[in-house]
Amino acid sequence: MTKTATIFFAAVALLLVGCGTTTGERAGSSALFGAATGAAIGSLSANAGRGALIGAGAGALGGYLFDQHEKGNID
């Protein structure tokens, strides 16, 4: 069950990484989705707090990079 849940939450996070129209919105929404996903995955291993922090950081970075790609700054 743990592997299935991890794959599910990772897929949801990837689908939602680009929500928003500005750099701040995309990075912020991605950070929130990453934190929620990280907390859910972390709770499976009894460490939801660490998972939320890691997920928020990864989500914010992913949202920022996606925004820069959409603007044409990254090829």
mmCIF file as gemmi writes it, N, C-alpha and C atoms, coordinates in Angstrom:
data_model
loop_
_atom_site.group_PDB
_atom_site.id
_atom_site.type_symbol
_atom_site.label_atom_id
_atom_site.label_alt_id
_atom_site.label_comp_id
_atom_site.label_asym_id
_atom_site.label_entity_id
_atom_site.label_seq_id
_atom_site.pdbx_PDB_ins_code
_atom_site.Cartn_x
_atom_site.Cartn_y
_atom_site.Cartn_z
_atom_site.occupancy
_atom_site.B_iso_or_equiv
_atom_site.pdbx_formal_charge
_atom_site.auth_seq_id
_atom_site.auth_asym_id
_atom_site.pdbx_PDB_model_num
ATOM 1 N N . MET Axp A 1 ? 0.816 -1.197 0 1 0 ? 1 A 1
ATOM 2 C CA . MET Axp A 1 ? 0 0 0 1 0 ? 1 A 1
ATOM 3 C C . MET Axp A 1 ? 0.861 1.263 0 1 0 ? 1 A 1
ATOM 4 N N . THR Axp A 2 ? 1.983 1.229 0.666 1 0 ? 2 A 1
ATOM 5 C CA . THR Axp A 2 ? 2.839 2.398 0.759 1 0 ? 2 A 1
ATOM 6 C C . THR Axp A 2 ? 3.356 2.819 -0.606 1 0 ? 2 A 1
ATOM 7 N N . LYS Axp A 3 ? 3.785 1.87 -1.405 1 0 ? 3 A 1
ATOM 8 C CA . LYS Axp A 3 ? 4.314 2.186 -2.731 1 0 ? 3 A 1
ATOM 9 C C . LYS Axp A 3 ? 3.222 2.77 -3.621 1 0 ? 3 A 1
ATOM 10 N N . THR Axp A 4 ? 2.034 2.224 -3.567 1 0 ? 4 A 1
ATOM 11 C CA . THR Axp A 4 ? 0.918 2.718 -4.359 1 0 ? 4 A 1
ATOM 12 C C . THR Axp A 4 ? 0.551 4.138 -3.958 1 0 ? 4 A 1
ATOM 13 N N . ALA Axp A 5 ? 0.494 4.412 -2.661 1 0 ? 5 A 1
ATOM 14 C CA . ALA Axp A 5 ? 0.162 5.749 -2.18 1 0 ? 5 A 1
ATOM 15 C C . ALA Axp A 5 ? 1.233 6.752 -2.588 1 0 ? 5 A 1
ATOM 16 N N . THR Axp A 6 ? 2.482 6.367 -2.51 1 0 ? 6 A 1
ATOM 17 C CA . THR Axp A 6 ? 3.576 7.251 -2.896 1 0 ? 6 A 1
ATOM 18 C C . THR Axp A 6 ? 3.478 7.62 -4.369 1 0 ? 6 A 1
ATOM 19 N N . ILE Axp A 7 ? 3.226 6.658 -5.21 1 0 ? 7 A 1
ATOM 20 C CA . ILE Axp A 7 ? 3.095 6.907 -6.645 1 0 ? 7 A 1
ATOM 21 C C . ILE Axp A 7 ? 1.895 7.81 -6.923 1 0 ? 7 A 1
ATOM 22 N N . PHE Axp A 8 ? 0.793 7.557 -6.236 1 0 ? 8 A 1
ATOM 23 C CA . PHE Axp A 8 ? -0.412 8.368 -6.421 1 0 ? 8 A 1
ATOM 24 C C . PHE Axp A 8 ? -0.154 9.825 -6.057 1 0 ? 8 A 1
ATOM 25 N N . PHE Axp A 9 ? 0.407 10.065 -4.884 1 0 ? 9 A 1
ATOM 26 C CA . PHE Axp A 9 ? 0.642 11.438 -4.442 1 0 ? 9 A 1
ATOM 27 C C . PHE Axp A 9 ? 1.681 12.145 -5.308 1 0 ? 9 A 1
ATOM 28 N N . ALA Axp A 10 ? 2.678 11.434 -5.762 1 0 ? 10 A 1
ATOM 29 C CA . ALA Axp A 10 ? 3.67 12.037 -6.652 1 0 ? 10 A 1
ATOM 30 C C . ALA Axp A 10 ? 3.033 12.427 -7.984 1 0 ? 10 A 1
ATOM 31 N N . ALA Axp A 11 ? 2.156 11.596 -8.504 1 0 ? 11 A 1
ATOM 32 C CA . ALA Axp A 11 ? 1.481 11.897 -9.763 1 0 ? 11 A 1
ATOM 33 C C . ALA Axp A 11 ? 0.572 13.119 -9.62 1 0 ? 11 A 1
ATOM 34 N N . VAL Axp A 12 ? -0.146 13.202 -8.521 1 0 ? 12 A 1
ATOM 35 C CA . VAL Axp A 12 ? -1.017 14.36 -8.285 1 0 ? 12 A 1
ATOM 36 C C . VAL Axp A 12 ? -0.183 15.633 -8.186 1 0 ? 12 A 1
ATOM 37 N N . ALA Axp A 13 ? 0.93 15.567 -7.49 1 0 ? 13 A 1
ATOM 38 C CA . ALA Axp A 13 ? 1.8 16.742 -7.353 1 0 ? 13 A 1
ATOM 39 C C . ALA Axp A 13 ? 2.329 17.196 -8.707 1 0 ? 13 A 1
ATOM 40 N N . LEU Axp A 14 ? 2.706 16.269 -9.548 1 0 ? 14 A 1
ATOM 41 C CA . LEU Axp A 14 ? 3.217 16.626 -10.879 1 0 ? 14 A 1
ATOM 42 C C . LEU Axp A 14 ? 2.141 17.252 -11.755 1 0 ? 14 A 1
ATOM 43 N N . LEU Axp A 15 ? 0.916 16.783 -11.613 1 0 ? 15 A 1
ATOM 44 C CA . LEU Axp A 15 ? -0.173 17.334 -12.414 1 0 ? 15 A 1
ATOM 45 C C . LEU Axp A 15 ? -0.514 18.761 -11.994 1 0 ? 15 A 1
ATOM 46 N N . LEU Axp A 16 ? -0.328 19.079 -10.725 1 0 ? 16 A 1
ATOM 47 C CA . LEU Axp A 16 ? -0.737 20.375 -10.203 1 0 ? 16 A 1
ATOM 48 C C . LEU Axp A 16 ? 0.401 21.378 -10.087 1 0 ? 16 A 1
ATOM 49 N N . VAL Axp A 17 ? 1.577 21.043 -10.558 1 0 ? 17 A 1
ATOM 50 C CA . VAL Axp A 17 ? 2.748 21.896 -10.358 1 0 ? 17 A 1
ATOM 51 C C . VAL Axp A 17 ? 2.618 23.25 -11.047 1 0 ? 17 A 1
ATOM 52 N N . GLY Axp A 18 ? 1.852 23.374 -12.103 1 0 ? 18 A 1
ATOM 53 C CA . GLY Axp A 18 ? 1.8 24.622 -12.849 1 0 ? 18 A 1
ATOM 54 C C . GLY Axp A 18 ? 0.582 25.477 -12.589 1 0 ? 18 A 1
ATOM 55 N N . CYS Axp A 19 ? -0.127 25.3 -11.487 1 0 ? 19 A 1
ATOM 56 C CA . CYS Axp A 19 ? -1.31 26.107 -11.212 1 0 ? 19 A 1
ATOM 57 C C . CYS Axp A 19 ? -0.906 27.547 -10.93 1 0 ? 19 A 1
ATOM 58 N N . GLY Axp A 20 ? -1.538 28.486 -11.613 1 0 ? 20 A 1
ATOM 59 C CA . GLY Axp A 20 ? -1.26 29.901 -11.425 1 0 ? 20 A 1
ATOM 60 C C . GLY Axp A 20 ? -0.815 30.532 -12.728 1 0 ? 20 A 1
ATOM 61 N N . THR Axp A 21 ? -0.743 31.871 -12.712 1 0 ? 21 A 1
ATOM 62 C CA . THR Axp A 21 ? -0.347 32.578 -13.923 1 0 ? 21 A 1
ATOM 63 C C . THR Axp A 21 ? 0.91 33.416 -13.729 1 0 ? 21 A 1
ATOM 64 N N . THR Axp A 22 ? 1.263 33.712 -12.488 1 0 ? 22 A 1
ATOM 65 C CA . THR Axp A 22 ? 2.479 34.486 -12.219 1 0 ? 22 A 1
ATOM 66 C C . THR Axp A 22 ? 3.512 33.59 -11.546 1 0 ? 22 A 1
ATOM 67 N N . THR Axp A 23 ? 4.732 34.078 -11.487 1 0 ? 23 A 1
ATOM 68 C CA . THR Axp A 23 ? 5.798 33.301 -10.85 1 0 ? 23 A 1
ATOM 69 C C . THR Axp A 23 ? 5.449 32.995 -9.405 1 0 ? 23 A 1
ATOM 70 N N . GLY Axp A 24 ? 4.977 33.988 -8.673 1 0 ? 24 A 1
ATOM 71 C CA . GLY Axp A 24 ? 4.622 33.786 -7.266 1 0 ? 24 A 1
ATOM 72 C C . GLY Axp A 24 ? 3.489 32.804 -7.07 1 0 ? 24 A 1
ATOM 73 N N . GLU Axp A 25 ? 2.471 32.898 -7.928 1 0 ? 25 A 1
ATOM 74 C CA . GLU Axp A 25 ? 1.337 31.981 -7.827 1 0 ? 25 A 1
ATOM 75 C C . GLU Axp A 25 ? 1.76 30.545 -8.115 1 0 ? 25 A 1
ATOM 76 N N . ARG Axp A 26 ? 2.562 30.375 -9.144 1 0 ? 26 A 1
ATOM 77 C CA . ARG Axp A 26 ? 2.99 29.02 -9.497 1 0 ? 26 A 1
ATOM 78 C C . ARG Axp A 26 ? 3.894 28.424 -8.433 1 0 ? 26 A 1
ATOM 79 N N . ALA Axp A 27 ? 4.842 29.209 -7.94 1 0 ? 27 A 1
ATOM 80 C CA . ALA Axp A 27 ? 5.729 28.697 -6.897 1 0 ? 27 A 1
ATOM 81 C C . ALA Axp A 27 ? 4.957 28.451 -5.607 1 0 ? 27 A 1
ATOM 82 N N . GLY Axp A 28 ? 4.034 29.351 -5.272 1 0 ? 28 A 1
ATOM 83 C CA . GLY Axp A 28 ? 3.256 29.206 -4.042 1 0 ? 28 A 1
ATOM 84 C C . GLY Axp A 28 ? 2.314 28.017 -4.077 1 0 ? 28 A 1
ATOM 85 N N . SER Axp A 29 ? 1.58 27.867 -5.171 1 0 ? 29 A 1
ATOM 86 C CA . SER Axp A 29 ? 0.647 26.74 -5.255 1 0 ? 29 A 1
ATOM 87 C C . SER Axp A 29 ? 1.405 25.418 -5.302 1 0 ? 29 A 1
ATOM 88 N N . SER Axp A 30 ? 2.527 25.415 -5.975 1 0 ? 30 A 1
ATOM 89 C CA . SER Axp A 30 ? 3.333 24.193 -6.031 1 0 ? 30 A 1
ATOM 90 C C . SER Axp A 30 ? 3.906 23.855 -4.66 1 0 ? 30 A 1
ATOM 91 N N . ALA Axp A 31 ? 4.297 24.882 -3.897 1 0 ? 31 A 1
ATOM 92 C CA . ALA Axp A 31 ? 4.803 24.638 -2.55 1 0 ? 31 A 1
ATOM 93 C C . ALA Axp A 31 ? 3.716 24.055 -1.658 1 0 ? 31 A 1
ATOM 94 N N . LEU Axp A 32 ? 2.494 24.569 -1.769 1 0 ? 32 A 1
ATOM 95 C CA . LEU Axp A 32 ? 1.394 24.033 -0.961 1 0 ? 32 A 1
ATOM 96 C C . LEU Axp A 32 ? 1.071 22.588 -1.334 1 0 ? 32 A 1
ATOM 97 N N . PHE Axp A 33 ? 0.977 22.321 -2.613 1 0 ? 33 A 1
ATOM 98 C CA . PHE Axp A 33 ? 0.699 20.953 -3.047 1 0 ? 33 A 1
ATOM 99 C C . PHE Axp A 33 ? 1.852 20.019 -2.672 1 0 ? 33 A 1
ATOM 100 N N . GLY Axp A 34 ? 3.072 20.51 -2.787 1 0 ? 34 A 1
ATOM 101 C CA . GLY Axp A 34 ? 4.229 19.709 -2.399 1 0 ? 34 A 1
ATOM 102 C C . GLY Axp A 34 ? 4.235 19.412 -0.912 1 0 ? 34 A 1
ATOM 103 N N . ALA Axp A 35 ? 3.873 20.409 -0.102 1 0 ? 35 A 1
ATOM 104 C CA . ALA Axp A 35 ? 3.825 20.198 1.345 1 0 ? 35 A 1
ATOM 105 C C . ALA Axp A 35 ? 2.758 19.171 1.722 1 0 ? 35 A 1
ATOM 106 N N . ALA Axp A 36 ? 1.596 19.286 1.097 1 0 ? 36 A 1
ATOM 107 C CA . ALA Axp A 36 ? 0.531 18.325 1.385 1 0 ? 36 A 1
ATOM 108 C C . ALA Axp A 36 ? 0.923 16.916 0.958 1 0 ? 36 A 1
ATOM 109 N N . THR Axp A 37 ? 1.502 16.813 -0.217 1 0 ? 37 A 1
ATOM 110 C CA . THR Axp A 37 ? 1.94 15.511 -0.704 1 0 ? 37 A 1
ATOM 111 C C . THR Axp A 37 ? 3.058 14.945 0.163 1 0 ? 37 A 1
ATOM 112 N N . GLY Axp A 38 ? 4.02 15.795 0.51 1 0 ? 38 A 1
ATOM 113 C CA . GLY Axp A 38 ? 5.122 15.35 1.363 1 0 ? 38 A 1
ATOM 114 C C . GLY Axp A 38 ? 4.646 14.911 2.735 1 0 ? 38 A 1
ATOM 115 N N . ALA Axp A 39 ? 3.674 15.632 3.29 1 0 ? 39 A 1
ATOM 116 C CA . ALA Axp A 39 ? 3.129 15.241 4.6 1 0 ? 39 A 1
ATOM 117 C C . ALA Axp A 39 ? 2.416 13.899 4.509 1 0 ? 39 A 1
ATOM 118 N N . ALA Axp A 40 ? 1.663 13.712 3.423 1 0 ? 40 A 1
ATOM 119 C CA . ALA Axp A 40 ? 0.957 12.436 3.257 1 0 ? 40 A 1
ATOM 120 C C . ALA Axp A 40 ? 1.935 11.277 3.105 1 0 ? 40 A 1
ATOM 121 N N . ILE Axp A 41 ? 2.955 11.475 2.3 1 0 ? 41 A 1
ATOM 122 C CA . ILE Axp A 41 ? 3.946 10.415 2.111 1 0 ? 41 A 1
ATOM 123 C C . ILE Axp A 41 ? 4.75 10.219 3.388 1 0 ? 41 A 1
ATOM 124 N N . GLY Axp A 42 ? 5.116 11.33 4.043 1 0 ? 42 A 1
ATOM 125 C CA . GLY Axp A 42 ? 5.867 11.235 5.284 1 0 ? 42 A 1
ATOM 126 C C . GLY Axp A 42 ? 5.094 10.566 6.396 1 0 ? 42 A 1
ATOM 127 N N . SER Axp A 43 ? 3.773 10.722 6.404 1 0 ? 43 A 1
ATOM 128 C CA . SER Axp A 43 ? 2.976 10.086 7.453 1 0 ? 43 A 1
ATOM 129 C C . SER Axp A 43 ? 2.987 8.57 7.329 1 0 ? 43 A 1
ATOM 130 N N . LEU Axp A 44 ? 3.233 8.094 6.123 1 0 ? 44 A 1
ATOM 131 C CA . LEU Axp A 44 ? 3.322 6.644 5.935 1 0 ? 44 A 1
ATOM 132 C C . LEU Axp A 44 ? 4.561 6.071 6.622 1 0 ? 44 A 1
ATOM 133 N N . SER Axp A 45 ? 5.577 6.919 6.793 1 0 ? 45 A 1
ATOM 134 C CA . SER Axp A 45 ? 6.787 6.473 7.475 1 0 ? 45 A 1
ATOM 135 C C . SER Axp A 45 ? 6.952 7.158 8.825 1 0 ? 45 A 1
ATOM 136 N N . ALA Axp A 46 ? 5.852 7.686 9.376 1 0 ? 46 A 1
ATOM 137 C CA . ALA Axp A 46 ? 5.802 8.316 10.695 1 0 ? 46 A 1
ATOM 138 C C . ALA Axp A 46 ? 6.669 9.565 10.784 1 0 ? 46 A 1
ATOM 139 N N . ASN Axp A 47 ? 6.787 10.316 9.696 1 0 ? 47 A 1
ATOM 140 C CA . ASN Axp A 47 ? 7.558 11.543 9.716 1 0 ? 47 A 1
ATOM 141 C C . ASN Axp A 47 ? 6.922 12.573 8.788 1 0 ? 47 A 1
ATOM 142 N N . ALA Axp A 48 ? 5.689 12.981 9.121 1 0 ? 48 A 1
ATOM 143 C CA . ALA Axp A 48 ? 4.93 13.891 8.269 1 0 ? 48 A 1
ATOM 144 C C . ALA Axp A 48 ? 5.559 15.273 8.204 1 0 ? 48 A 1
ATOM 145 N N . GLY Axp A 49 ? 6.123 15.755 9.296 1 0 ? 49 A 1
ATOM 146 C CA . GLY Axp A 49 ? 6.728 17.088 9.316 1 0 ? 49 A 1
ATOM 147 C C . GLY Axp A 49 ? 7.884 17.225 8.356 1 0 ? 49 A 1
ATOM 148 N N . ARG Axp A 50 ? 8.783 16.274 8.39 1 0 ? 50 A 1
ATOM 149 C CA . ARG Axp A 50 ? 9.938 16.303 7.487 1 0 ? 50 A 1
ATOM 150 C C . ARG Axp A 50 ? 9.469 16.167 6.035 1 0 ? 50 A 1
ATOM 151 N N . GLY Axp A 51 ? 8.501 15.295 5.808 1 0 ? 51 A 1
ATOM 152 C CA . GLY Axp A 51 ? 7.965 15.129 4.455 1 0 ? 51 A 1
ATOM 153 C C . GLY Axp A 51 ? 7.336 16.411 3.93 1 0 ? 51 A 1
ATOM 154 N N . ALA Axp A 52 ? 6.622 17.135 4.804 1 0 ? 52 A 1
ATOM 155 C CA . ALA Axp A 52 ? 5.999 18.39 4.392 1 0 ? 52 A 1
ATOM 156 C C . ALA Axp A 52 ? 7.05 19.433 4.03 1 0 ? 52 A 1
ATOM 157 N N . LEU Axp A 53 ? 8.118 19.52 4.818 1 0 ? 53 A 1
ATOM 158 C CA . LEU Axp A 53 ? 9.177 20.489 4.519 1 0 ? 53 A 1
ATOM 159 C C . LEU Axp A 53 ? 9.883 20.173 3.212 1 0 ? 53 A 1
ATOM 160 N N . ILE Axp A 54 ? 10.212 18.918 3.024 1 0 ? 54 A 1
ATOM 161 C CA . ILE Axp A 54 ? 10.875 18.514 1.781 1 0 ? 54 A 1
ATOM 162 C C . ILE Axp A 54 ? 9.944 18.73 0.591 1 0 ? 54 A 1
ATOM 163 N N . GLY Axp A 55 ? 8.685 18.356 0.744 1 0 ? 55 A 1
ATOM 164 C CA . GLY Axp A 55 ? 7.713 18.526 -0.335 1 0 ? 55 A 1
ATOM 165 C C . GLY Axp A 55 ? 7.486 19.986 -0.69 1 0 ? 55 A 1
ATOM 166 N N . ALA Axp A 56 ? 7.437 20.856 0.324 1 0 ? 56 A 1
ATOM 167 C CA . ALA Axp A 56 ? 7.243 22.285 0.061 1 0 ? 56 A 1
ATOM 168 C C . ALA Axp A 56 ? 8.42 22.86 -0.715 1 0 ? 56 A 1
ATOM 169 N N . GLY Axp A 57 ? 9.621 22.497 -0.324 1 0 ? 57 A 1
ATOM 170 C CA . GLY Axp A 57 ? 10.803 22.987 -1.033 1 0 ? 57 A 1
ATOM 171 C C . GLY Axp A 57 ? 10.856 22.49 -2.46 1 0 ? 57 A 1
ATOM 172 N N . ALA Axp A 58 ? 10.603 21.214 -2.633 1 0 ? 58 A 1
ATOM 173 C CA . ALA Axp A 58 ? 10.621 20.642 -3.978 1 0 ? 58 A 1
ATOM 174 C C . ALA Axp A 58 ? 9.496 21.225 -4.832 1 0 ? 58 A 1
ATOM 175 N N . GLY Axp A 59 ? 8.333 21.422 -4.225 1 0 ? 59 A 1
ATOM 176 C CA . GLY Axp A 59 ? 7.205 21.994 -4.964 1 0 ? 59 A 1
ATOM 177 C C . GLY Axp A 59 ? 7.462 23.425 -5.396 1 0 ? 59 A 1
ATOM 178 N N . ALA Axp A 60 ? 8.019 24.239 -4.492 1 0 ? 60 A 1
ATOM 179 C CA . ALA Axp A 60 ? 8.317 25.629 -4.834 1 0 ? 60 A 1
ATOM 180 C C . ALA Axp A 60 ? 9.343 25.707 -5.954 1 0 ? 60 A 1
ATOM 181 N N . LEU Axp A 61 ? 10.373 24.9 -5.866 1 0 ? 61 A 1
ATOM 182 C CA . LEU Axp A 61 ? 11.391 24.876 -6.912 1 0 ? 61 A 1
ATOM 183 C C . LEU Axp A 61 ? 10.788 24.415 -8.237 1 0 ? 61 A 1
ATOM 184 N N . GLY Axp A 62 ? 9.983 23.372 -8.195 1 0 ? 62 A 1
ATOM 185 C CA . GLY Axp A 62 ? 9.346 22.881 -9.418 1 0 ? 62 A 1
ATOM 186 C C . GLY Axp A 62 ? 8.424 23.912 -10.037 1 0 ? 62 A 1
ATOM 187 N N . GLY Axp A 63 ? 7.649 24.611 -9.215 1 0 ? 63 A 1
ATOM 188 C CA . GLY Axp A 63 ? 6.759 25.65 -9.723 1 0 ? 63 A 1
ATOM 189 C C . GLY Axp A 63 ? 7.522 26.799 -10.342 1 0 ? 63 A 1
ATOM 190 N N . TYR Axp A 64 ? 8.607 27.194 -9.716 1 0 ? 64 A 1
ATOM 191 C CA . TYR Axp A 64 ? 9.435 28.273 -10.256 1 0 ? 64 A 1
ATOM 192 C C . TYR Axp A 64 ? 10.049 27.873 -11.598 1 0 ? 64 A 1
ATOM 193 N N . LEU Axp A 65 ? 10.604 26.666 -11.65 1 0 ? 65 A 1
ATOM 194 C CA . LEU Axp A 65 ? 11.217 26.208 -12.905 1 0 ? 65 A 1
ATOM 195 C C . LEU Axp A 65 ? 10.189 26.073 -14.014 1 0 ? 65 A 1
ATOM 196 N N . PHE Axp A 66 ? 8.998 25.595 -13.675 1 0 ? 66 A 1
ATOM 197 C CA . PHE Axp A 66 ? 7.931 25.48 -14.666 1 0 ? 66 A 1
ATOM 198 C C . PHE Axp A 66 ? 7.55 26.867 -15.183 1 0 ? 66 A 1
ATOM 199 N N . ASP Axp A 67 ? 7.451 27.844 -14.285 1 0 ? 67 A 1
ATOM 200 C CA . ASP Axp A 67 ? 7.121 29.208 -14.678 1 0 ? 67 A 1
ATOM 201 C C . ASP Axp A 67 ? 8.172 29.783 -15.616 1 0 ? 67 A 1
ATOM 202 N N . GLN Axp A 68 ? 9.427 29.569 -15.292 1 0 ? 68 A 1
ATOM 203 C CA . GLN Axp A 68 ? 10.507 30.079 -16.141 1 0 ? 68 A 1
ATOM 204 C C . GLN Axp A 68 ? 10.499 29.403 -17.511 1 0 ? 68 A 1
ATOM 205 N N . HIS Axp A 69 ? 10.168 28.124 -17.536 1 0 ? 69 A 1
ATOM 206 C CA . HIS Axp A 69 ? 10.065 27.403 -18.813 1 0 ? 69 A 1
ATOM 207 C C . HIS Axp A 69 ? 8.916 27.972 -19.653 1 0 ? 69 A 1
ATOM 208 N N . GLU Axp A 70 ? 7.772 28.226 -19.008 1 0 ? 70 A 1
ATOM 209 C CA . GLU Axp A 70 ? 6.629 28.772 -19.718 1 0 ? 70 A 1
ATOM 210 C C . GLU Axp A 70 ? 6.929 30.166 -20.28 1 0 ? 70 A 1
ATOM 211 N N . LYS Axp A 71 ? 7.74 30.939 -19.581 1 0 ? 71 A 1
ATOM 212 C CA . LYS Axp A 71 ? 8.101 32.27 -20.045 1 0 ? 71 A 1
ATOM 213 C C . LYS Axp A 71 ? 9.182 32.226 -21.121 1 0 ? 71 A 1
ATOM 214 N N . GLY Axp A 72 ? 9.78 31.062 -21.341 1 0 ? 72 A 1
ATOM 215 C CA . GLY Axp A 72 ? 10.796 30.917 -22.373 1 0 ? 72 A 1
ATOM 216 C C . GLY Axp A 72 ? 12.188 31.215 -21.894 1 0 ? 72 A 1
ATOM 217 N N . ASN Axp A 73 ? 12.391 31.333 -20.586 1 0 ? 73 A 1
ATOM 218 C CA . ASN Axp A 73 ? 13.713 31.626 -20.043 1 0 ? 73 A 1
ATOM 219 C C . ASN Axp A 73 ? 14.593 30.384 -19.926 1 0 ? 73 A 1
ATOM 220 N N . ILE Axp A 74 ? 13.972 29.217 -19.926 1 0 ? 74 A 1
ATOM 221 C CA . ILE Axp A 74 ? 14.721 27.962 -19.822 1 0 ? 74 A 1
ATOM 222 C C . ILE Axp A 74 ? 14.313 27.088 -21.003 1 0 ? 74 A 1
ATOM 223 N N . ASP Axp A 75 ? 15.262 26.577 -21.725 1 0 ? 75 A 1
ATOM 224 C CA . ASP Axp A 75 ? 14.936 25.706 -22.867 1 0 ? 75 A 1
ATOM 225 C C . ASP Axp A 75 ? 15.158 24.272 -22.534 1 0 ? 75 A 1
